[in-house]
Structures are given as C-alpha cells and as structure tokens.
Amino acid sequence: MKTIQITPAEMEQHVARFKSLKPQADMYEEDMGLPREAYEMMSAKTLYLLMAPEQQGGPHSAHPEIVCDEKISVIIAECPPGDSPMLHAHHRTRETFLCLDGKFCIRFGDKGEHETFLEPYDMVAVPTGVVRQFKNVTDKPARLLVIIAGQTEDDFNDIEFTPEEAERLRASFGDAVVDRFREIGWSFEAGIDT
C-alpha cells in the first residue's frame, strides 16, 4: 500500500507543544463571558486541550491544539494540591484518567462515596453514567491525562453535575453564572431519576 508523504511544516499541524497551550478557562472567559474562577471550580484549575474535532461539542472542546477527525478529546489536567472538578457524570462518553505524576484520588458514586487512587502511570476508564471526580492528593502540583471518547460529536454535550454542585456554584457566583452554564449545555441533574 502506498504511504502518505508530508512535509515537516505539515507535520507541525499535528503537534501540540505544551509550552504554547492556552488553558481552557481563558477561552471560556473570553468566548463565553464565564468567570475564570467559576470554570475552574466546575472542572480543574488548569485544563489544556491537546486534541479534539474542531466542531465537537461539550465543555472541554474550545480551540483544540490538534484538530482531528476522531470523536475524542485528549486533555491534560494540571492540578495544584487539593484541586478537583465538581462531581459529575458523562452519559454518552467514556472518560479515562491516566496519572502522569503525583497521586490522584478518583471518587465515584452519586455522592462520591467510593474511591480509588492512581499513582504515576495508573489508569482508570470510568464507566459511562457513573458520577466521578478526581483530586490531586499530594502537596505538589500534579498532572492527569484525560481522554474522553464518544461515537458522535453530539455525545460530548453529556456532562451532568450533581444538584449539590449547582448549589455550591450558586453560593459562590450567583444564579446568573449557573444559568449561563446551563445555556452552554451543562446540567445539574446527575443522580436524579427524571
């Protein structure tokens, strides 16, 4: 079979340079008017989107460094000590975590009542529909590789937070910020039988 030849310049379009990545919180603040601190409370302190389809939906798809055709998001979560996103579930995508450095607690269950720990190069593929959260449990910044895979681009609008997390967000930022997150597709009904 004939191979494809590309130039070094063309290959650079398929490379994500960590030092040039822009945190997702910056883009949500600039593009959607959401306070940086609110986005960081919902997700993790710093998320870097390495790769995703250009038109993929979902809260972790703004301006991927590498645009791909596959239905996948590849993200690095860089977390200071104690940092974690809110409890949430993915209903149509599979979220996989690979600890790059440090140590992470992975909480799961509708109230985060169960946990497992990841050390460097440990990985967990959280089943679809399970409420989960990761947390850096070290006293130093740590990184987690996050891979979210689905079947269609619309699958990526499947993140749902627990109602308790909506109340935490509301207490810190008010109704308008909670409503703005709802407008862009985030919901707060995880664990509620509707």
N, C-alpha and C positions, 0 to 999 in steps of 0.2 A: 504494500500500500504506500502511496506517495505521502510524504510528510509535508508539513507546512513550514515555510521559512519566514521568519520575521526579523526585523532589524532590532538592534539594541534600543533604539528610541521607541519602537512599538512595544517591546517587552516592558519598558518602564511604565506603560499604561496598565500593566498587570502587577505592579509592585506597590505595596503600602509601606512607606517609610515612617516608622514610629515617631521620629522626631518632628515630622511635619503634620501629624494628625491633630485635628481640632476636636475638643470634647463635644459630645452631643448636647450637653447643657447649653453651650454657647449658641448652637443653632436653634434650639427651642426658644431661647430668649430672643434672638434676632428675628427668626422667621415667624414665630407664633405668639410672641409677647408674653411668654410664661416666665415668671421669676426663676432665675437660675437655682436658687435655694429650694424652690418647690420641686423642680425637676430632679434635683439631686436627692431630695427626700423620697421621691417616688422610685427612683432607680438606684443608682450608686453614685458616689461622689464624682467619679470621672469614668465615662464610657467612651471608648474610641471605636468607631465603626470601621472595621477593616474592609469588609466586603459585603455587598448586597445587590440585588437587582435595582436598577435606577428608579423604577416605578413601584417598588414594593411598598406596601402599606405598613402600618404599625408604628409604635412609638420609638423604635430603635432603628430607623431607616433613613434618617436625614443625611444626605450627602455622603454616600459611601466612598471610601478612598479607591476601592476597586469595584467597578461595576461588572456584574456577572449575569449570566442567564439563569443560573440555578436558583431555586427557591430556598435560599439560605442566607442568614445573617451571621457574620463572624465578628465578634466584638471582644475587646479587652476591657475588663472592668478593673480599674485601678482604685483600690480602697485604702484609706487611712485606717488606723486601728479603730475597731468597733463599727466601721461603716457597713451598711447593708441597705438593700432596697426594702420596700414595704412587702408584706406578704401578698402574693399574687398567684394566679393560675394562668396557664396557657391551655386553651381548649381545642385548638386545631394544629398547633405546632409542638414540636418536641424541643425542649431546652436541655442542653448538655453543658456541664461545667467541668473544666479541666484546671486544676490548681497549678499555676505556673511557679509561684513562690509564696512563702508564708504558710498560713493554715486557715482554712475556712470551715465554718460550721454551716451545714446545709440543714435548715429547719423545714419540716413538711407536715402536712395535716391542716385541716381547716383553721386551726388556731395556732399552727406551728408547734404542736405538742410533741413531735418526734424530731430526732436529729441524728445526723451522721457527720463525720469530719473528713475533710480532704487535706492531705499534705501534698507537697510537690509531686506532680505527675499522676496523682489520683484523679479519677474521672467518675462522674455520675451522670446518667441520662435519666432525667426526671420524667416519669410517665405523663402523657397528656392528661390534663384535667386535675392534676394534683396541685394543691396550694403549696408554694415553696418560697424560700428566701435564703440568700447566702449572706454570711457575715464574716469579715476579717476578725479572727480571734487572737491575733498577735499584737505585739506592741510596736510594730513597724508597718509601713505601707506594704501591701501585698497585691498581687495580680492574679486574676482569674480569666481564663479564656472561656467565652460564652458562645455556643453555637446554637442557633435557632433554625430549625428546618421545618418546612411545610410542603404541601402539594401545590398550592396556588398562591399568587401574590396576595389575594384577599385573606388567606389564612393568617397573615401576620397582624391583623387587627383583632387578635383574640386575647389580649391581656386583660385580666379582670382582677381587681384588688378586692380585699375583704371590706365590708361596710365599716369595720372599726378603723381601717386605714383612711377611709374617706373622712371620718371624724377627726383623726389626727391631723390630716391635711387642712381641713376646715378650721381647726383650732389655731393652726399656725398662720394660715394665709387667707382665710375667709371663703365665703360662698362663691365669689366670682372666680377664684382660681380653680376650685373644684368643678364649677360649671364649665370653665374653659377646657379642662382636661376631658370632661365628658364630650364636649364639642369636637375634639380631635380624635375621639374613638376610645378613650379609656373608660372603663366601667368599674363599679364598686359593689358588685353583687356576688363575688366569689363565695361559695358555700351556701348560698340561698337557693332553695328549690323553687324555681319560677315556672 
